[in-house]
Amino acid sequence: MISNRLFQDCLEDFSNIMRMSMALYDRNRTCVAGEEETLPQEDVFDTFCDSPADMQALGNRYLFKVGDDDTGYVLSVSGGSKDAYPMGQLAARQLERIMEIGYSREDRNQFIHNLLLDNLMPIDIVAHSRQMHLGPECRWAVLVVEGVGCDAYDVQMILKNIMPSRNGDFITPMDENCVVVVRMLEERESFQDIVELAHVLSDTASSETLCKIRTACGTIAPSLKEVSRSYKEARLALEVAEIFYSSQTVVTYEELGIGRLIYQLPTPLCEMFLKEVFGDYDPTNLEDEILATVYQFMENSLNLSETSRQLFVHRNTLVYRLEKLQKTIGLDIRQFEDAMTFKIAMMVSDYMNYLKTKNKR
């Protein structure tokens, strides 16, 4: 919808330029912009609204219809000048153009929302794309930008300033802290270019808002019909990253790895696996020092010397910590198979804890 503030600014400009008194009324006789005047009797106003006429003269005042019968307005122009009629007609037409532009933008936003939520039939997608001069068979990329502790509108404004305006690009909020970027790819653009753009969006929005910003990318959609699938992938990537890769600011659906697999496992199977690995022991009780040591050991490909050097501990101290873990849960992390079992089990444990926290919200 066009804001009344925009109508007010336009009528003030028209009045100052034409030196005439103008006011805009809705079909309920409520003044929405301009200088409110005494309207003609209610039956005269309603008769004009219901008539096929676009204009009615009432002494030194002219009434003009603006817009259609359902969402239209009535423009009142007062002035003794002989130019009151042509100037009023010009103002009414300009207001209609402004309304058309506003409704066009609203249509675009409504279209992209329905497209992302998979609420459109294929034939509707083709019809809308032709109307908006979009290529239905072009490639599309979907990025979901999520801000923690900041408003989606602020993020949207920042993203619009970063990205050059193009007919095939949409930047629209989907909820209170999430903004979706739908970008029509040029022939030379690759998925790596989209990942680089995601880093730019996250870094810039984070520095501007001073909040944590994460961006997720779905796979490239070969047509508009596939955009909803790419959007769902990006949302899934954000949720999986929140569980397993919380330190990353940019995540892609194609690189979720084992996290995506664990996320899709049924809860009873996860509980059975944790019981098999840890027995009655709760893995959340493991000391932070032990966990930091184990994860660093795994990152160094189970190399004791390199891990002890990076942790600034003696090799025997490192061995002691690993043996302490072995006594606690029965897994020797120095063995590749046990190390992989432990890593997967801890990811499953993180997933189960996430589900518990989510259910409490």
WOFEN-V859796 format. One record per residue. RES is the residue in three letters. PHI is phi in whole degrees, 0 to 359 (none if undefined). OMEGA is omega in degrees with one decimal (999 if undefined). D_FIRST is the distance of its C-alpha to the first C-alpha in whole Angstrom. Layout:
BEGIN
res=RES phi=PHI omega=OMEGA d_first=D_FIRST
res=RES phi=PHI omega=OMEGA d_first=D_FIRST
END
This chain:
BEGIN
res=MET phi=none omega=176.1 d_first=0
res=ILE phi=282 omega=-178.3 d_first=4
res=SER phi=285 omega=176.9 d_first=6
res=ASN phi=296 omega=178.4 d_first=9
res=ARG phi=297 omega=178.2 d_first=11
res=LEU phi=293 omega=176.2 d_first=11
res=PHE phi=300 omega=-179.0 d_first=11
res=GLN phi=297 omega=179.7 d_first=14
res=ASP phi=298 omega=-179.3 d_first=16
res=CYS phi=295 omega=-178.4 d_first=16
res=LEU phi=292 omega=176.1 d_first=17
res=GLU phi=297 omega=177.3 d_first=20
res=ASP phi=295 omega=179.0 d_first=21
res=PHE phi=301 omega=-177.2 d_first=21
res=SER phi=296 omega=-179.5 d_first=23
res=ASN phi=293 omega=-178.2 d_first=25
res=ILE phi=285 omega=-174.7 d_first=26
res=MET phi=270 omega=-178.8 d_first=27
res=ARG phi=57 omega=177.8 d_first=28
res=MET phi=226 omega=178.0 d_first=27
res=SER phi=276 omega=-178.4 d_first=25
res=MET phi=228 omega=176.0 d_first=21
res=ALA phi=212 omega=-179.1 d_first=19
res=LEU phi=244 omega=-177.4 d_first=16
res=TYR phi=238 omega=171.0 d_first=15
res=ASP phi=276 omega=-174.9 d_first=13
res=ARG phi=288 omega=175.5 d_first=16
res=ASN phi=261 omega=178.4 d_first=17
res=ARG phi=70 omega=177.8 d_first=19
res=THR phi=267 omega=179.5 d_first=17
res=CYS phi=284 omega=-178.8 d_first=16
res=VAL phi=256 omega=179.8 d_first=13
res=ALA phi=196 omega=177.7 d_first=15
res=GLY phi=89 omega=-179.7 d_first=18
res=GLU phi=269 omega=-175.9 d_first=22
res=GLU phi=294 omega=180.0 d_first=22
res=GLU phi=239 omega=175.1 d_first=24
res=THR phi=278 omega=-178.1 d_first=26
res=LEU phi=285 omega=173.8 d_first=25
res=PRO phi=296 omega=-178.2 d_first=27
res=GLN phi=306 omega=-174.2 d_first=29
res=GLU phi=303 omega=-178.3 d_first=26
res=ASP phi=292 omega=177.1 d_first=28
res=VAL phi=292 omega=179.3 d_first=28
res=PHE phi=297 omega=-178.5 d_first=24
res=ASP phi=294 omega=178.7 d_first=24
res=THR phi=296 omega=177.9 d_first=26
res=PHE phi=295 omega=-179.5 d_first=24
res=CYS phi=297 omega=-177.6 d_first=21
res=ASP phi=275 omega=-177.2 d_first=23
res=SER phi=277 omega=177.4 d_first=25
res=PRO phi=284 omega=-177.7 d_first=25
res=ALA phi=290 omega=177.7 d_first=25
res=ASP phi=266 omega=-177.1 d_first=22
res=MET phi=214 omega=174.7 d_first=24
res=GLN phi=217 omega=178.4 d_first=27
res=ALA phi=264 omega=178.8 d_first=29
res=LEU phi=230 omega=-177.4 d_first=30
res=GLY phi=69 omega=178.3 d_first=33
res=ASN phi=268 omega=178.7 d_first=32
res=ARG phi=240 omega=177.4 d_first=28
res=TYR phi=236 omega=174.5 d_first=26
res=LEU phi=250 omega=-179.8 d_first=23
res=PHE phi=235 omega=173.6 d_first=20
res=LYS phi=279 omega=179.2 d_first=18
res=VAL phi=234 omega=-179.7 d_first=15
res=GLY phi=88 omega=-177.5 d_first=13
res=ASP phi=273 omega=-175.0 d_first=14
res=ASP phi=290 omega=-175.4 d_first=16
res=ASP phi=275 omega=-175.0 d_first=13
res=THR phi=241 omega=-173.7 d_first=10
res=GLY phi=275 omega=-179.5 d_first=12
res=TYR phi=228 omega=174.1 d_first=13
res=VAL phi=236 omega=179.4 d_first=17
res=LEU phi=261 omega=177.8 d_first=18
res=SER phi=254 omega=-179.8 d_first=21
res=VAL phi=237 omega=-178.9 d_first=24
res=SER phi=242 omega=177.6 d_first=27
res=GLY phi=166 omega=-178.2 d_first=30
res=GLY phi=279 omega=-177.2 d_first=34
res=SER phi=290 omega=177.5 d_first=33
res=LYS phi=290 omega=179.5 d_first=34
res=ASP phi=272 omega=-176.5 d_first=31
res=ALA phi=300 omega=-178.3 d_first=28
res=TYR phi=293 omega=-179.4 d_first=28
res=PRO phi=295 omega=179.4 d_first=27
res=MET phi=292 omega=177.3 d_first=25
res=GLY phi=295 omega=177.9 d_first=23
res=GLN phi=297 omega=178.0 d_first=23
res=LEU phi=296 omega=179.3 d_first=22
res=ALA phi=298 omega=180.0 d_first=19
res=ALA phi=297 omega=-179.9 d_first=18
res=ARG phi=293 omega=179.0 d_first=18
res=GLN phi=294 omega=176.8 d_first=16
res=LEU phi=297 omega=177.2 d_first=13
res=GLU phi=295 omega=177.8 d_first=13
res=ARG phi=297 omega=178.5 d_first=14
res=ILE phi=297 omega=178.3 d_first=11
res=MET phi=296 omega=179.4 d_first=8
res=GLU phi=298 omega=179.0 d_first=10
res=ILE phi=296 omega=179.9 d_first=10
res=GLY phi=296 omega=179.5 d_first=7
res=TYR phi=291 omega=177.1 d_first=7
res=SER phi=296 omega=177.7 d_first=10
res=ARG phi=295 omega=179.0 d_first=9
res=GLU phi=296 omega=177.7 d_first=7
res=ASP phi=298 omega=178.9 d_first=10
res=ARG phi=298 omega=-179.8 d_first=13
res=ASN phi=295 omega=178.9 d_first=12
res=GLN phi=295 omega=178.9 d_first=12
res=PHE phi=297 omega=-176.5 d_first=15
res=ILE phi=291 omega=176.2 d_first=17
res=HIS phi=295 omega=178.9 d_first=16
res=ASN phi=295 omega=178.8 d_first=18
res=LEU phi=294 omega=-179.0 d_first=20
res=LEU phi=294 omega=-178.1 d_first=21
res=LEU phi=273 omega=176.5 d_first=22
res=ASP phi=61 omega=-179.2 d_first=24
res=ASN phi=256 omega=-176.9 d_first=21
res=LEU phi=241 omega=172.6 d_first=22
res=MET phi=282 omega=179.6 d_first=25
res=PRO phi=306 omega=-179.5 d_first=27
res=ILE phi=293 omega=177.7 d_first=26
res=ASP phi=290 omega=178.7 d_first=22
res=ILE phi=298 omega=179.5 d_first=23
res=VAL phi=296 omega=-178.3 d_first=25
res=ALA phi=295 omega=179.6 d_first=23
res=HIS phi=294 omega=-178.9 d_first=19
res=SER phi=296 omega=176.9 d_first=22
res=ARG phi=293 omega=-179.7 d_first=23
res=GLN phi=296 omega=-178.9 d_first=20
res=MET phi=265 omega=178.0 d_first=19
res=HIS phi=60 omega=177.3 d_first=22
res=LEU phi=251 omega=178.2 d_first=23
res=GLY phi=280 omega=-176.0 d_first=27
res=PRO phi=295 omega=-177.9 d_first=27
res=GLU phi=256 omega=176.0 d_first=30
res=CYS phi=286 omega=176.5 d_first=30
res=ARG phi=276 omega=-176.6 d_first=31
res=TRP phi=227 omega=174.9 d_first=28
res=ALA phi=240 omega=180.0 d_first=28
res=VAL phi=240 omega=176.5 d_first=26
res=LEU phi=238 omega=177.4 d_first=26
res=VAL phi=251 omega=-177.8 d_first=25
res=VAL phi=253 omega=-176.0 d_first=25
res=GLU phi=245 omega=177.2 d_first=26
res=GLY phi=250 omega=178.6 d_first=26
res=VAL phi=261 omega=179.1 d_first=29
res=GLY phi=89 omega=178.2 d_first=28
res=CYS phi=222 omega=-176.2 d_first=25
res=ASP phi=278 omega=-178.6 d_first=21
res=ALA phi=298 omega=-179.1 d_first=19
res=TYR phi=296 omega=178.7 d_first=17
res=ASP phi=296 omega=178.0 d_first=20
res=VAL phi=296 omega=-179.9 d_first=22
res=GLN phi=300 omega=-179.9 d_first=19
res=MET phi=296 omega=178.4 d_first=19
res=ILE phi=294 omega=-179.1 d_first=23
res=LEU phi=295 omega=178.8 d_first=23
res=LYS phi=295 omega=178.0 d_first=20
res=ASN phi=286 omega=-179.6 d_first=23
res=ILE phi=283 omega=-172.4 d_first=26
res=MET phi=271 omega=175.5 d_first=25
res=PRO phi=295 omega=-177.7 d_first=25
res=SER phi=289 omega=176.9 d_first=22
res=ARG phi=225 omega=-176.8 d_first=23
res=ASN phi=299 omega=-176.0 d_first=21
res=GLY phi=268 omega=-179.2 d_first=22
res=ASP phi=254 omega=176.9 d_first=21
res=PHE phi=234 omega=174.4 d_first=18
res=ILE phi=232 omega=-172.2 d_first=18
res=THR phi=219 omega=175.7 d_first=16
res=PRO phi=285 omega=177.6 d_first=16
res=MET phi=251 omega=173.2 d_first=18
res=ASP phi=207 omega=-170.4 d_first=19
res=GLU phi=293 omega=-179.7 d_first=20
res=ASN phi=225 omega=-175.9 d_first=22
res=CYS phi=226 omega=178.5 d_first=22
res=VAL phi=238 omega=-179.0 d_first=20
res=VAL phi=251 omega=175.2 d_first=21
res=VAL phi=249 omega=175.4 d_first=22
res=VAL phi=249 omega=-172.1 d_first=22
res=ARG phi=241 omega=175.2 d_first=25
res=MET phi=279 omega=-173.4 d_first=26
res=LEU phi=279 omega=171.1 d_first=30
res=GLU phi=280 omega=-173.4 d_first=32
res=GLU phi=301 omega=-175.3 d_first=35
res=ARG phi=274 omega=-176.9 d_first=37
res=GLU phi=282 omega=-179.9 d_first=35
res=SER phi=243 omega=178.7 d_first=37
res=PHE phi=296 omega=178.5 d_first=36
res=GLN phi=296 omega=176.5 d_first=38
res=ASP phi=296 omega=178.7 d_first=35
res=ILE phi=292 omega=177.7 d_first=33
res=VAL phi=296 omega=177.2 d_first=35
res=GLU phi=296 omega=176.2 d_first=35
res=LEU phi=297 omega=179.2 d_first=32
res=ALA phi=299 omega=177.2 d_first=31
res=HIS phi=296 omega=179.2 d_first=34
res=VAL phi=296 omega=-179.6 d_first=32
res=LEU phi=297 omega=-178.8 d_first=29
res=SER phi=295 omega=-177.0 d_first=30
res=ASP phi=295 omega=-177.8 d_first=33
res=THR phi=292 omega=-179.8 d_first=30
res=ALA phi=296 omega=179.4 d_first=28
res=SER phi=294 omega=-179.5 d_first=31
res=SER phi=290 omega=-179.0 d_first=32
res=GLU phi=283 omega=-175.9 d_first=29
res=THR phi=264 omega=-175.2 d_first=28
res=LEU phi=60 omega=178.4 d_first=32
res=CYS phi=237 omega=176.9 d_first=31
res=LYS phi=284 omega=-179.7 d_first=32
res=ILE phi=241 omega=175.4 d_first=30
res=ARG phi=238 omega=179.5 d_first=31
res=THR phi=235 omega=179.0 d_first=30
res=ALA phi=241 omega=-179.9 d_first=31
res=CYS phi=241 omega=170.5 d_first=31
res=GLY phi=273 omega=176.4 d_first=31
res=THR phi=288 omega=-178.4 d_first=33
res=ILE phi=294 omega=178.4 d_first=32
res=ALA phi=269 omega=-178.8 d_first=31
res=PRO phi=288 omega=179.1 d_first=32
res=SER phi=203 omega=178.5 d_first=29
res=LEU phi=299 omega=-179.2 d_first=26
res=LYS phi=297 omega=-177.1 d_first=27
res=GLU phi=264 omega=-176.8 d_first=29
res=VAL phi=296 omega=179.9 d_first=26
res=SER phi=297 omega=177.6 d_first=25
res=ARG phi=296 omega=179.3 d_first=29
res=SER phi=296 omega=177.6 d_first=29
res=TYR phi=296 omega=178.7 d_first=26
res=LYS phi=297 omega=177.9 d_first=28
res=GLU phi=296 omega=-179.5 d_first=31
res=ALA phi=294 omega=177.5 d_first=30
res=ARG phi=295 omega=176.7 d_first=29
res=LEU phi=297 omega=179.6 d_first=32
res=ALA phi=298 omega=177.4 d_first=34
res=LEU phi=297 omega=-177.5 d_first=32
res=GLU phi=290 omega=178.2 d_first=33
res=VAL phi=295 omega=-179.6 d_first=37
res=ALA phi=294 omega=178.0 d_first=37
res=GLU phi=298 omega=-178.7 d_first=36
res=ILE phi=275 omega=-167.8 d_first=39
res=PHE phi=250 omega=-174.2 d_first=42
res=TYR phi=228 omega=-172.7 d_first=40
res=SER phi=295 omega=-178.3 d_first=39
res=SER phi=278 omega=-177.8 d_first=40
res=GLN phi=277 omega=178.3 d_first=38
res=THR phi=267 omega=177.8 d_first=35
res=VAL phi=230 omega=178.7 d_first=34
res=VAL phi=229 omega=177.1 d_first=35
res=THR phi=236 omega=-179.0 d_first=35
res=TYR phi=298 omega=-176.8 d_first=36
res=GLU phi=288 omega=-174.6 d_first=39
res=GLU phi=240 omega=177.8 d_first=41
res=LEU phi=281 omega=175.5 d_first=40
res=GLY phi=60 omega=-175.5 d_first=44
res=ILE phi=290 omega=177.8 d_first=46
res=GLY phi=299 omega=178.4 d_first=43
res=ARG phi=295 omega=-179.9 d_first=41
res=LEU phi=294 omega=-178.9 d_first=44
res=ILE phi=294 omega=-178.7 d_first=44
res=TYR phi=300 omega=-177.4 d_first=41
res=GLN phi=266 omega=179.4 d_first=41
res=LEU phi=283 omega=176.3 d_first=44
res=PRO phi=290 omega=-175.7 d_first=45
res=THR phi=300 omega=179.6 d_first=46
res=PRO phi=300 omega=179.0 d_first=49
res=LEU phi=293 omega=177.5 d_first=50
res=CYS phi=295 omega=179.2 d_first=49
res=GLU phi=297 omega=179.3 d_first=51
res=MET phi=295 omega=-179.1 d_first=54
res=PHE phi=293 omega=178.7 d_first=54
res=LEU phi=296 omega=177.4 d_first=54
res=LYS phi=297 omega=-179.9 d_first=57
res=GLU phi=292 omega=-175.9 d_first=59
res=VAL phi=276 omega=-171.8 d_first=58
res=PHE phi=256 omega=-176.7 d_first=58
res=GLY phi=66 omega=179.7 d_first=60
res=ASP phi=270 omega=-177.5 d_first=59
res=TYR phi=281 omega=178.3 d_first=58
res=ASP phi=269 omega=-176.6 d_first=55
res=PRO phi=296 omega=177.9 d_first=54
res=THR phi=290 omega=178.9 d_first=52
res=ASN phi=273 omega=179.0 d_first=55
res=LEU phi=295 omega=-178.0 d_first=56
res=GLU phi=293 omega=179.0 d_first=56
res=ASP phi=299 omega=-179.8 d_first=54
res=GLU phi=295 omega=179.1 d_first=57
res=ILE phi=295 omega=-179.4 d_first=58
res=LEU phi=296 omega=179.5 d_first=55
res=ALA phi=299 omega=179.0 d_first=54
res=THR phi=294 omega=-177.5 d_first=58
res=VAL phi=296 omega=-178.6 d_first=57
res=TYR phi=295 omega=177.0 d_first=54
res=GLN phi=293 omega=177.7 d_first=55
res=PHE phi=297 omega=178.7 d_first=58
res=MET phi=290 omega=179.1 d_first=56
res=GLU phi=297 omega=179.6 d_first=54
res=ASN phi=265 omega=176.3 d_first=58
res=SER phi=57 omega=176.7 d_first=59
res=LEU phi=61 omega=179.1 d_first=61
res=ASN phi=265 omega=-176.6 d_first=63
res=LEU phi=295 omega=-175.9 d_first=65
res=SER phi=297 omega=-178.3 d_first=66
res=GLU phi=294 omega=-179.8 d_first=63
res=THR phi=293 omega=178.8 d_first=61
res=SER phi=297 omega=179.0 d_first=64
res=ARG phi=292 omega=-178.4 d_first=64
res=GLN phi=289 omega=180.0 d_first=60
res=LEU phi=271 omega=-179.3 d_first=60
res=PHE phi=58 omega=176.6 d_first=63
res=VAL phi=233 omega=177.7 d_first=65
res=HIS phi=290 omega=-179.9 d_first=68
res=ARG phi=302 omega=-179.9 d_first=69
res=ASN phi=295 omega=177.2 d_first=70
res=THR phi=295 omega=178.0 d_first=68
res=LEU phi=297 omega=179.2 d_first=65
res=VAL phi=297 omega=179.6 d_first=68
res=TYR phi=298 omega=-179.6 d_first=68
res=ARG phi=295 omega=-180.0 d_first=64
res=LEU phi=292 omega=178.5 d_first=64
res=GLU phi=290 omega=176.6 d_first=67
res=LYS phi=297 omega=176.9 d_first=66
res=LEU phi=295 omega=-179.7 d_first=62
res=GLN phi=297 omega=178.7 d_first=65
res=LYS phi=292 omega=-176.4 d_first=67
res=THR phi=282 omega=-173.4 d_first=63
res=ILE phi=241 omega=176.2 d_first=62
res=GLY phi=83 omega=178.8 d_first=64
res=LEU phi=245 omega=177.0 d_first=63
res=ASP phi=266 omega=-173.9 d_first=65
res=ILE phi=295 omega=178.5 d_first=62
res=ARG phi=288 omega=176.1 d_first=64
res=GLN phi=265 omega=-173.7 d_first=64
res=PHE phi=304 omega=-176.9 d_first=62
res=GLU phi=297 omega=178.6 d_first=61
res=ASP phi=292 omega=178.5 d_first=61
res=ALA phi=297 omega=178.9 d_first=59
res=MET phi=293 omega=177.8 d_first=56
res=THR phi=299 omega=-179.5 d_first=56
res=PHE phi=296 omega=-178.2 d_first=56
res=LYS phi=298 omega=-179.7 d_first=53
res=ILE phi=294 omega=-179.4 d_first=51
res=ALA phi=296 omega=178.8 d_first=52
res=MET phi=291 omega=176.1 d_first=50
res=MET phi=292 omega=176.5 d_first=47
res=VAL phi=295 omega=178.4 d_first=47
res=SER phi=296 omega=177.6 d_first=48
res=ASP phi=298 omega=179.4 d_first=45
res=TYR phi=295 omega=179.4 d_first=43
res=MET phi=295 omega=177.5 d_first=44
res=ASN phi=295 omega=177.7 d_first=44
res=TYR phi=296 omega=179.1 d_first=40
res=LEU phi=297 omega=178.8 d_first=40
res=LYS phi=296 omega=-180.0 d_first=41
res=THR phi=293 omega=-179.5 d_first=39
res=LYS phi=295 omega=-179.0 d_first=36
res=ASN phi=291 omega=-179.5 d_first=37
res=LYS phi=277 omega=-176.8 d_first=38
res=ARG phi=290 omega=999 d_first=34
END
